[in-house]
Amino acid sequence: MDWGTDLWDQYDHIDKHTQSGLDLLERYVKFVKERTEIEQSYAKQLRNLTKKYAKRGSKEEQECKFSNHASLQEILNELNDYAGQRELIAENMMMSICVDLTKYLQDLKQERKTHLADAKKAQQNLESSFKHLESTKKRYAKEWAEAEKATQQAEKTESDLNATRLDVEKAKQHAHARTHTAEECRNDYAAELQKFNKEQNFFYFSEIPQIYNKMQDMDERRIRRLAEGYCQFSDIEKKVLPIITKCLEGITAAGQKIDAKQDSILFIEQHKSGFERPGDVEFEDYTQGIKPATSDSSLNPPKVRTKLWPFSKKHKPPAAEDFSHLPPEQRKKRLQGKIDDINKELQKLQDQSDALEKMKGVYEQNPQMGDPSSLEPQITETSQGIGRLRGELTKYETWLSEAVGGEESSNAINNNTQHVVVAVDQPQNIYTDFDDYEEEEETPIGQCTALYVFEGNGKDTISIQEGEVLSIMEEDTGDGWMRVLKATGEKGYIPSSYAKFEP
C-alpha cells in the first residue's frame, strides 16, 4: 500500500498530514532545547552550591584534616564533577538533537514545498486541458446546430415553388459549408478529447502517484529520524551514567571513610598543651594570725594558675619566632611544621638549581640553543636562597631539639621526618643525590608525545624522535625543561616545548 495508489484523491489530507509531521519535529526540537536549558541551569546551581560550601582559608584547611570535614570536601568535589556531567548532557543534546534536527527540518520543509508545488502544477495543467476540451466541445455543438439549421433551410428553399434555381443552389452551398465546418469542429473535439483522456490518465496513474509516493517517502524518513532523536534523548544520558555513578559512589565512599575515633585523636594531638594538671590548693589557717589579703588574697588563684585554668578567657601572648609563647606540645608541632615547610621549599630550590645546571651544560654543548652566561644570575640567586633556607632549617631544628630535649629530641624528630634527623646531625648533607632519590621514589606523573627530534648531547639529557610517546617523571618547574622516561627505560631531560602533554 502506498499514498500514490490509495490516496490519489486526498491531496488536502496529505498536505495536512505532512505539515503535522513537520510541526511535531519542530515541537520536539523545542522540547529538547528547553530540557538543555534546565540541565544547564541545574548544573550552574550545583556549581554555585559547591562553591558556597567549599572551605577556604587557613582555618578551614586546618579543619579539613579531620575525616568528617575532609569527606564533606570530597562530596562537594564529586558533586561539582556531577554538575559537569549535567553540562555535558546539555551540550550533547543541543548539538546532536537540536542543531541536527533543526537543519534536517529546514531540508524537509523545502522538499515538501517542492512536492506540493509539483502536485499543484500538475493539477493546474490538467484543469487547463479540461477547459480547452470544454471550449472545443461547445464550439462543436454550436457549429453542428448551425449546420442542421442551414440544411433545413436548404430543404425548405428547394421545396418552395416560388424559389428560383439560384436561391436553391445558394442555400445548398451554405448548408454544405456549415456541415463541413461542423465536421472539422467534430474532429477537433475528438482529438482534444483523446488528448485530455491521455493527460488525465497520466495525471491520475503516473504523475500524481509519483509525487505522493515521494511525499510518503519523505514522511517516513522524517518519522525514522524523529525516532532516532527520541532514542538519542536517553542514549546521551546513558553515556554519562557510568561517570555519574562513579560520582555518587565517590560520595558514598567519602561518607564511609570517616573515622570518628581518629578525628578525636587528631583533635587531641592538635590542641593538647602538655602542661601538668594543677595540684591541690593548700589550706591556709587564718587562726594563726595571718591577715587576709585584698586583691592578692589566697582565695584567688595565683596568676600562674589563672593562666592554666581551662575555662578562663585567655589573652594571646605576642607570637615569638621560636613559638616559645605556645604550650610545649603545640610548640613542638609548630616547629616541626615549620621545618617541613622549609624542607619542601629547599627541595624545590634544589630541583631548580639542578635543572639550571643541566640547562647550562646543554647550552655549553649546544650554543645555538642559548647563552650559558645568561643563566648565571638565576643560578646565583638560587644558591643564595638554598643557603638562606639551610640556615633557617638549622635554627628551627635547634629550637625543636631544645623543645624536645636530649634523647627525646632524637626520637621525636625521627618519628616525624627523616630529613630532620639528617639535618640535626649533619646539616651539610640534608639532601642525598637527586638521581638516587628519583630512582627510589619517583613514579610517572603523566605522558607526552615528542613533537620534534632532539639530540640529547648534554649532561642528563636524552635523545628523542618525533612522535615518540614518553612518560613524564618531572614537570617543568619554570626553567623550560622536564624529565621523561623512554620506553627503553632511559631517563633524562628534554625541552618542554618539544613535547605535547597527553590528557
Phi, psi and omega per residue, in radians:
M1 nan 2.406 3.102
D2 -2.559 2.896 -3.069
W3 -1.132 -0.698 -3.064
G4 -1.114 -0.559 -3.115
T5 -1.517 -0.796 -2.998
D6 -1.685 -0.345 -3.113
L7 -2.092 0.594 -3.066
W8 -1.077 -0.442 -3.097
D9 -1.931 0.339 -3.071
Q10 -2.035 0.903 -3.107
Y11 -1.037 -0.817 -3.080
D12 -1.089 -0.725 -3.132
H13 -1.203 -0.643 3.081
I14 -1.125 -0.715 3.104
D15 -1.024 -0.861 -3.112
K16 -1.177 -0.692 -3.102
H17 -1.139 -0.803 -3.136
T18 -1.161 -0.631 3.097
Q19 -1.167 -0.663 3.103
S20 -1.105 -0.662 3.107
G21 -1.116 -0.728 3.109
L22 -1.167 -0.660 3.101
D23 -1.099 -0.667 3.109
L24 -1.134 -0.740 3.124
L25 -1.075 -0.775 3.127
E26 -1.141 -0.667 3.119
R27 -1.120 -0.686 3.129
Y28 -1.164 -0.688 3.108
V29 -1.054 -0.757 3.119
K30 -1.123 -0.686 3.117
F31 -1.058 -0.829 -3.131
V32 -1.146 -0.656 3.128
K33 -1.076 -0.756 3.114
E34 -1.167 -0.591 3.086
R35 -1.107 -0.730 3.132
T36 -1.122 -0.636 3.117
E37 -1.142 -0.658 3.099
I38 -1.139 -0.765 3.140
E39 -1.085 -0.759 -3.132
Q40 -1.130 -0.735 3.110
S41 -1.132 -0.722 3.124
Y42 -1.078 -0.812 3.138
A43 -1.090 -0.715 3.140
K44 -1.112 -0.746 3.123
Q45 -1.147 -0.663 3.090
L46 -1.112 -0.740 3.134
R47 -1.120 -0.747 3.104
N48 -1.095 -0.647 3.134
L49 -1.136 -0.814 3.137
T50 -1.138 -0.636 3.115
K51 -1.151 -0.665 -3.114
K52 -1.131 -0.693 -3.049
Y53 -1.718 0.020 3.104
A54 -1.246 2.507 -3.125
K55 -1.356 2.461 3.086
R56 -2.423 2.623 3.081
G57 1.611 2.903 -3.065
S58 -1.160 -0.626 -3.117
K59 -1.129 -0.771 3.135
E60 -1.176 -0.661 3.094
E61 -1.088 -0.633 3.093
Q62 -1.133 -0.728 3.132
E63 -1.152 -0.526 -3.089
C64 -1.201 -0.099 3.041
K65 -1.248 -0.386 3.079
F66 -1.374 2.451 -3.037
S67 -1.105 -0.619 -3.128
N68 -1.240 -0.573 3.045
H69 -1.259 -0.771 -3.123
A70 -1.100 -0.642 -3.135
S71 -1.116 -0.656 3.093
L72 -1.100 -0.688 3.096
Q73 -1.116 -0.681 3.094
E74 -1.132 -0.681 3.104
I75 -1.096 -0.741 3.122
L76 -1.116 -0.690 3.100
N77 -1.121 -0.756 3.120
E78 -1.121 -0.684 3.128
L79 -1.171 -0.593 3.080
N80 -1.149 -0.703 3.057
D81 -1.138 -0.671 3.091
Y82 -1.046 -0.731 3.100
A83 -1.075 -0.644 3.094
G84 -1.079 -0.636 3.115
Q85 -1.207 -0.619 3.078
R86 -1.135 -0.669 3.083
E87 -1.133 -0.671 3.122
L88 -1.127 -0.691 3.087
I89 -1.043 -0.812 -3.125
A90 -1.088 -0.752 -3.121
E91 -1.133 -0.783 -3.132
N92 -1.168 -0.656 3.101
M93 -1.153 -0.688 -3.141
M94 -1.127 -0.768 -3.080
M95 -1.353 -0.790 -3.021
S96 -1.424 -0.451 -3.091
I97 -1.938 -1.074 -3.029
C98 -1.088 -0.925 -3.071
V99 -1.159 -0.846 -3.096
D100 -1.137 -0.778 -3.118
L101 -1.211 -0.563 3.100
T102 -1.116 -0.767 3.100
K103 -1.127 -0.747 3.125
Y104 -1.105 -0.651 3.120
L105 -1.106 -0.725 3.116
Q106 -1.110 -0.686 3.106
D107 -1.131 -0.719 3.126
L108 -1.144 -0.702 3.122
K109 -1.048 -0.762 3.135
Q110 -1.169 -0.704 3.126
E111 -1.122 -0.759 3.133
R112 -1.113 -0.723 3.125
K113 -1.058 -0.702 3.132
T114 -1.145 -0.775 -3.138
H115 -1.117 -0.748 3.138
L116 -1.156 -0.662 3.106
A117 -1.126 -0.690 3.101
D118 -1.112 -0.721 3.141
A119 -1.140 -0.742 3.129
K120 -1.141 -0.715 3.133
K121 -1.101 -0.745 3.106
A122 -1.111 -0.700 3.117
Q123 -1.124 -0.745 3.129
Q124 -1.130 -0.681 3.110
N125 -1.109 -0.716 3.128
L126 -1.167 -0.722 3.114
E127 -1.137 -0.680 3.101
S128 -1.129 -0.711 3.097
S129 -1.123 -0.672 3.123
F130 -1.166 -0.686 3.104
K131 -1.107 -0.696 3.108
H132 -1.138 -0.672 3.083
L133 -1.091 -0.767 3.135
E134 -1.107 -0.678 3.125
S135 -1.132 -0.737 3.111
T136 -1.142 -0.670 3.127
K137 -1.123 -0.773 3.139
K138 -1.121 -0.719 3.119
R139 -1.115 -0.707 3.095
Y140 -1.091 -0.767 3.132
A141 -1.106 -0.705 -3.140
K142 -1.145 -0.828 -3.115
E143 -1.144 -0.632 3.126
W144 -1.175 -0.654 3.086
A145 -1.150 -0.717 3.106
E146 -1.135 -0.658 3.142
A147 -1.156 -0.731 3.108
E148 -1.124 -0.678 3.127
K149 -1.136 -0.732 3.138
A150 -1.171 -0.658 3.125
T151 -1.136 -0.753 3.114
Q152 -1.115 -0.642 3.124
Q153 -1.192 -0.667 3.125
A154 -1.155 -0.701 3.114
E155 -1.159 -0.638 3.129
K156 -1.190 -0.709 3.135
T157 -1.163 -0.667 -3.129
E158 -1.174 -0.583 -3.141
S159 -1.482 -0.139 3.128
D160 -1.383 2.158 -3.097
L161 -1.252 -0.421 -3.118
N162 -1.491 -0.215 -3.106
A163 -1.323 2.462 3.115
T164 -1.404 2.894 3.128
R165 -1.107 -0.607 -3.132
L166 -1.145 -0.693 3.121
D167 -1.125 -0.717 -3.136
V168 -1.128 -0.770 -3.124
E169 -1.119 -0.667 -3.136
K170 -1.165 -0.703 3.129
A171 -1.156 -0.684 3.115
K172 -1.129 -0.731 3.132
Q173 -1.111 -0.700 3.116
H174 -1.117 -0.725 3.133
A175 -1.141 -0.700 3.137
H176 -1.131 -0.709 3.136
A177 -1.123 -0.746 3.129
R178 -1.130 -0.690 3.131
T179 -1.156 -0.677 3.112
H180 -1.119 -0.748 3.118
T181 -1.106 -0.698 3.126
A182 -1.132 -0.653 3.101
E183 -1.129 -0.694 3.106
E184 -1.104 -0.761 3.112
C185 -1.101 -0.644 3.115
R186 -1.125 -0.723 3.110
N187 -1.136 -0.715 3.101
D188 -1.083 -0.747 -3.139
Y189 -1.108 -0.730 -3.140
A190 -1.123 -0.714 3.140
A191 -1.173 -0.742 -3.134
E192 -1.159 -0.643 3.111
L193 -1.132 -0.748 3.117
Q194 -1.097 -0.714 3.126
K195 -1.126 -0.766 -3.130
F196 -1.111 -0.758 -3.135
N197 -1.075 -0.642 3.109
K198 -1.155 -0.773 3.129
E199 -1.152 -0.698 3.139
Q200 -1.133 -0.717 3.104
N201 -1.100 -0.737 3.100
F202 -1.119 -0.695 -3.120
F203 -1.100 -0.867 -3.034
Y204 -1.432 -0.456 -3.053
F205 -1.882 -0.174 -3.099
S206 -2.332 -1.038 -3.002
E207 -1.151 -0.985 -3.112
I208 -1.129 -0.762 3.077
P209 -0.990 -0.696 3.126
Q210 -1.101 -0.770 3.140
I211 -1.113 -0.803 -3.115
Y212 -1.165 -0.602 3.082
N213 -1.180 -0.621 3.066
K214 -1.130 -0.699 3.109
M215 -1.181 -0.608 3.069
Q216 -1.116 -0.768 3.110
D217 -1.087 -0.723 3.108
M218 -1.060 -0.776 -3.105
D219 -1.178 -0.671 3.115
E220 -1.182 -0.645 3.065
R221 -1.118 -0.698 3.084
R222 -1.047 -0.767 -3.114
I223 -1.120 -0.744 3.137
R224 -1.128 -0.729 3.133
R225 -1.168 -0.632 3.096
L226 -1.168 -0.658 3.095
A227 -1.086 -0.706 3.081
E228 -1.080 -0.706 3.106
G229 -1.100 -0.666 3.083
Y230 -1.073 -0.774 -3.129
C231 -1.173 -0.677 3.132
Q232 -1.047 -0.560 -3.107
F233 -0.987 -0.644 3.120
S234 -1.645 -0.613 -3.091
D235 -1.085 -0.661 -3.134
I236 -1.061 -0.711 3.134
E237 -1.300 -0.594 3.127
K238 -1.080 -0.594 -3.087
K239 -1.111 -0.550 -3.117
V240 -1.684 -0.059 -3.130
L241 -1.016 -0.712 3.104
P242 -1.015 -0.699 3.138
I243 -1.228 -0.729 3.098
I244 -1.062 -0.712 3.115
T245 -1.084 -0.697 3.096
K246 -1.103 -0.675 3.100
C247 -1.083 -0.782 -3.139
L248 -1.178 -0.663 3.086
E249 -1.155 -0.609 3.077
G250 -1.107 -0.667 3.089
I251 -1.114 -0.765 3.111
T252 -1.096 -0.767 -3.141
A253 -1.087 -0.654 3.124
A254 -1.096 -0.648 3.103
G255 -1.242 -0.618 -3.079
Q256 -1.343 -0.379 -3.082
K257 -1.479 -0.039 3.128
I258 -1.159 2.314 -3.140
D259 -2.139 1.773 -3.081
A260 -1.085 -0.741 -3.117
K261 -1.123 -0.747 -3.134
Q262 -1.138 -0.643 3.091
D263 -1.109 -0.701 3.111
S264 -1.117 -0.748 3.125
I265 -1.116 -0.726 3.131
L266 -1.098 -0.704 3.116
F267 -1.095 -0.713 3.107
I268 -1.101 -0.788 -3.122
E269 -1.099 -0.586 -3.106
Q270 -1.277 -0.571 -2.931
H271 -2.103 -0.054 3.140
K272 -1.205 2.396 -3.037
S273 -1.490 -0.565 -3.088
G274 1.597 -0.083 3.103
F275 -1.297 2.716 3.023
E276 -1.400 2.629 3.102
R277 -1.164 2.596 3.119
P278 -1.085 2.526 3.108
G279 -1.398 3.133 3.129
D280 -1.160 2.513 3.057
V281 -1.378 2.233 -3.116
E282 -1.302 2.577 3.113
F283 -1.331 2.284 3.109
E284 -1.898 2.089 -3.050
D285 -1.587 1.895 -3.122
Y286 -1.414 -0.140 3.128
T287 -1.281 -0.181 -3.132
Q288 -1.550 0.130 3.049
G289 1.625 0.249 3.121
I290 -1.366 2.244 -3.128
K291 -1.320 2.380 3.091
P292 -1.186 2.427 3.131
A293 -1.412 2.823 3.108
T294 -1.621 -1.652 -3.103
S295 -1.289 -0.421 -3.129
D296 -1.771 0.513 -3.104
S297 -1.027 2.505 3.141
S298 -1.221 -0.178 3.063
L299 -1.216 -0.443 3.081
N300 -1.495 2.463 3.121
P301 -1.066 2.581 3.062
P302 -1.063 2.793 -3.066
K303 -1.036 -0.740 -3.124
V304 -1.134 -0.607 -3.129
R305 -1.243 -0.603 3.120
T306 -1.027 -0.675 3.139
K307 -1.115 -0.562 -3.089
L308 -1.542 -0.150 -3.103
W309 -1.116 2.114 -2.931
P310 -1.190 -0.371 -3.048
F311 -1.894 0.030 3.130
S312 -1.408 2.755 -3.139
K313 -1.442 2.110 -3.059
K314 -1.657 2.604 2.992
H315 -1.788 2.220 -3.084
K316 -1.173 2.199 3.052
P317 -1.271 2.744 3.121
P318 -1.064 2.451 -3.096
A319 -1.238 2.374 3.082
A320 -1.858 2.657 -3.089
E321 -1.105 -0.602 -3.136
D322 -1.592 0.182 3.096
F323 1.038 0.480 3.125
S324 -1.215 -0.221 3.120
H325 -1.350 -0.180 -3.100
L326 -1.640 2.786 3.020
P327 -1.059 2.793 -3.036
P328 -0.930 -0.878 -3.080
E329 -1.129 -0.752 -3.126
Q330 -1.187 -0.608 3.101
R331 -1.087 -0.775 3.136
K332 -1.069 -0.694 -3.126
K333 -1.174 -0.732 3.140
R334 -1.169 -0.711 3.097
L335 -1.103 -0.753 3.139
Q336 -1.114 -0.719 3.103
G337 -1.091 -0.699 3.116
K338 -1.126 -0.717 3.113
I339 -1.092 -0.729 3.120
D340 -1.089 -0.727 3.126
D341 -1.103 -0.752 3.137
I342 -1.132 -0.688 3.103
N343 -1.049 -0.746 3.127
K344 -1.112 -0.798 -3.135
E345 -1.142 -0.689 3.117
L346 -1.122 -0.700 3.109
Q347 -1.083 -0.703 3.141
K348 -1.111 -0.773 3.124
L349 -1.168 -0.628 3.114
Q350 -1.117 -0.735 3.094
D351 -1.087 -0.745 3.135
Q352 -1.110 -0.701 3.117
S353 -1.097 -0.770 3.113
D354 -1.068 -0.729 -3.131
A355 -1.132 -0.695 3.118
L356 -1.125 -0.694 3.111
E357 -1.130 -0.698 3.110
K358 -1.135 -0.734 3.134
M359 -1.116 -0.690 3.120
K360 -1.068 -0.743 3.110
G361 -1.088 -0.675 3.115
V362 -1.157 -0.750 3.124
Y363 -1.094 -0.648 -3.136
E364 -1.163 -0.640 3.142
Q365 -1.496 -0.396 3.121
N366 -2.255 1.380 -3.064
P367 -1.014 -0.449 -3.113
Q368 -1.183 -0.303 -3.126
M369 -1.492 -0.345 3.119
G370 2.884 2.959 -3.123
D371 -1.650 2.094 -3.127
P372 -1.046 -0.597 -3.091
S373 -1.178 -0.370 -3.128
S374 -1.215 -0.276 -3.126
L375 -1.585 -0.168 -3.065
E376 -1.036 -0.799 3.138
P377 -1.023 -0.715 3.137
Q378 -1.172 -0.702 3.136
I379 -1.105 -0.764 3.132
T380 -1.092 -0.793 -3.133
E381 -1.100 -0.719 3.127
T382 -1.132 -0.715 3.134
S383 -1.111 -0.718 3.117
Q384 -1.114 -0.712 3.120
G385 -1.100 -0.700 3.116
I386 -1.109 -0.740 3.124
G387 -1.107 -0.742 3.134
R388 -1.091 -0.790 -3.117
L389 -1.150 -0.657 3.122
R390 -1.124 -0.642 3.073
G391 -1.105 -0.790 3.113
E392 -1.109 -0.665 -3.137
L393 -1.091 -0.773 3.129
T394 -1.079 -0.722 -3.121
K395 -1.081 -0.846 -3.107
Y396 -1.222 -0.572 3.085
E397 -1.159 -0.608 3.092
T398 -1.131 -0.788 3.122
W399 -1.095 -0.697 3.129
L400 -1.132 -0.676 3.120
S401 -1.099 -0.699 3.103
E402 -1.142 -0.713 -3.093
A403 -1.171 -0.676 -3.120
V404 -1.374 -0.806 3.065
G405 1.488 2.036 2.987
G406 0.941 -2.276 -3.079
E407 -1.126 -0.598 3.138
E408 -1.079 -0.573 3.114
S409 -1.039 -0.825 -3.115
S410 -1.071 -0.743 -3.118
N411 -1.194 -0.766 -3.099
A412 -1.118 -0.740 -3.125
I413 -1.147 -0.729 -3.131
N414 -1.100 -0.596 -3.135
N415 -1.251 -0.451 -3.077
N416 -1.564 -0.892 -3.112
T417 -2.722 2.429 -3.128
Q418 -1.200 -0.550 -3.102
H419 -1.099 -0.620 -3.076
V420 -1.152 -0.744 3.134
V421 -1.041 -0.786 3.140
V422 -1.091 -0.694 -3.077
A423 -1.203 -0.655 -3.115
V424 -1.180 -0.790 -3.081
D425 -1.352 -0.771 -3.059
Q426 -2.417 1.432 -3.091
P427 -1.008 -0.557 -3.088
Q428 -1.279 -0.205 -3.125
N429 -2.015 0.682 -3.120
I430 -1.054 -0.742 -3.049
Y431 -1.837 2.229 3.002
T432 -1.348 3.074 3.124
D433 -1.004 2.256 -3.033
F434 -1.080 -0.712 -3.116
D435 -1.157 -0.681 3.112
D436 -1.119 -0.652 3.129
Y437 -1.102 -0.718 -3.126
E438 -1.165 -0.634 -3.122
E439 -1.093 -0.604 -3.062
E440 -1.497 -0.678 -2.940
E441 -1.873 -0.524 -2.904
E442 -1.328 2.441 3.038
T443 -2.275 2.699 -3.126
P444 -1.025 2.433 3.141
I445 -1.927 0.061 3.120
G446 2.935 -3.055 3.123
Q447 -2.295 2.732 3.076
C448 -2.587 2.889 3.128
T449 -2.108 2.294 -3.137
A450 -1.195 2.267 3.125
L451 -1.589 -0.502 -3.083
Y452 -2.405 2.939 3.054
V453 -1.423 2.350 3.095
F454 -2.333 2.231 3.126
E455 -1.664 1.870 -3.105
G456 -1.460 1.477 -3.116
N457 -1.635 -0.268 -3.071
G458 -1.502 -3.125 -3.135
K459 -1.200 2.299 3.088
D460 1.138 0.208 3.056
T461 -1.771 2.763 3.124
I462 -2.275 2.777 3.114
S463 -1.551 2.482 3.111
I464 -2.332 2.756 3.116
Q465 -1.973 2.652 3.126
E466 -1.049 2.296 3.131
G467 1.535 -0.078 -3.109
E468 -1.262 2.339 3.124
V469 -1.544 2.242 -3.055
L470 -2.210 2.623 3.038
S471 -1.661 2.329 -3.110
I472 -1.507 2.103 3.121
M473 -1.730 -0.471 -3.117
E474 -2.632 2.198 -3.106
E475 -1.309 2.894 3.066
D476 -1.168 2.136 -3.132
T477 -1.656 0.263 3.128
G478 1.894 -0.034 -3.125
D479 -1.738 -0.002 3.100
G480 1.551 0.154 -3.117
W481 -2.251 2.631 3.026
M482 -2.481 2.672 -3.068
R483 -1.722 2.309 -3.062
V484 -2.281 2.865 3.091
L485 -2.112 2.208 3.115
K486 -1.495 2.873 3.130
A487 -1.083 -0.414 3.135
T488 -1.382 -0.104 -3.105
G489 1.663 -0.061 -3.122
E490 -1.387 2.359 -3.137
K491 -2.033 2.670 3.088
G492 2.967 3.137 -3.075
Y493 -1.716 2.529 3.043
I494 -2.395 2.753 3.069
P495 -1.121 2.379 -3.108
S496 -1.090 -0.554 -3.101
S497 -1.290 -0.160 -3.136
Y498 -1.542 0.036 -3.064
A499 -2.386 2.675 3.112
K500 -2.003 2.229 -3.109
F501 -1.245 2.419 3.083
E502 -1.602 2.355 3.133
P503 -1.191 nan nan
